[in-house]
């Protein structure tokens, strides 16, 4: 299904938790994204892919208001950022969680203190309660209790990812953004992290926007995939939609040499 026709495809009563319309983002004379449209529906895991330099991180940072846009609208949880009050924007921000590619943990803070950063920014609660909530998040992401008092420099790559995920979940968000969550992990660690994401989605009712290059993640945990190219979303849909889409890069990505071990035999073009 192409991006242009996505709005008219049958989605039943699914609620679009994030809607991007006619988004244009540029830096000087360089237009990175132009008239881009995208929907993410409540409860799904959307895998977002594209060639390096196409603007995947730019799009995510623009949605999060970390970068300005030149045109277009962004509606999150039924509200447009530009049309709500400052207090309502704060409430919206509290319903979003972000895991950046390399974790972005504060090196001078322990895992427990890192998880408490959003709590300190948005909540007015006693320290004892913050400690209890942070320890619950540590348990939720599968870290051992003793990880609470460790500093990022004392953690493995997989532990850093889980600690950063715990911080992203600190305020019990509705929508979580994951930027390359399995990069740098070995295959076993990546598979375990994928399983964790799927479990959290099912148990907490999360909606997940996952920027990834990991084909295994796309095949194993993503409900839909969106491909960025030519400054817009080229195609969005299931794996079957990707395999059927007539575009050289999409075909090379999903049916190239590295994909052959996981693309079903009857879906391969050669």
Secondary structure, DSSP 8 states (H G I E B T S, - for coil): -BGGGGGGS--TT--EEEEEEEEEEEETTEEEEEEEEEEEETT-EEEEEE-TTSSHHHHHHHHTTSS--SEEEEEETTEEGGGS-HHHHHHHHHTEEEE-TT----TTSBHHHHHHHHHHHH----HHHHHHHHHHHHHHTT--GGGGG-BGGGS-HHHHHHHHHHHHTTT--SEEEEESTTTT--HHHHHHHHHHHHHHHHHH--EEEEE---HHHHHHT-SEEEEEETTEEEEEE-HHHHHH---HHHHHHHHSGGGTTTS-GGG---
